[in-house]
Amino acid sequence: MITATQLRDFAYFLSNTSRWELEKAGIIAPGPSGDTAWKRFNNDFDVFAIKLPGEKLTALTDMINGYLQVSEHSREQAANANRRVGAAS
């Protein structure tokens, strides 16, 4: 089950992911040949994901999971820091 925090993190992923990152991961083609995919990623993500072949869909899933894990880790680090600051007060 997805949580509200995960949904927000996914929205951040969509808004913060650059074309260069998708090209580097092999999800879209670099240069003009990737223009349609890049536009679809930004404007019609559901169709973008549906049309990806298996290996590219797996790469996208790995990319999203990595982003979500980093976000969760960052929240945990911030919470730990806040606890330490609170304990030191």
C-alpha positions, 0 to 999 in steps of 0.5 A, a space after each residue: 500500500 502506498 502512503 501519502 508520503 510515498 505519493 508526495 515523494 513520487 510526485 517530487 520524482 516526476 517533477 525533479 527528474 531530468 532528461 539527462 537522468 532518463 537518457 543516462 539510465 537508457 529509458 529514453 534516447 538521447 538527442 532529438 530521437 528522445 524528444 517525444 518520450 521526454 515530452 510524454 514523460 512530462 505531460 502524460 506519464 501514465 502513457 509513457 510508462 504503459 508504452 515502455 518496453 520491459 527492460 526500460 520499464 524495469 530501469 524506470 522502476 529501479 530509478 523510482 525505487 532508488 529515489 523513494 529510498 533516498 527520500 525515506 533515508 533523508 527523512 530518517 536522518 532529519 528525524 534523528 538530527 531533530 531528536 539529538 538537538 532536542 535531547 541536547 537542549 
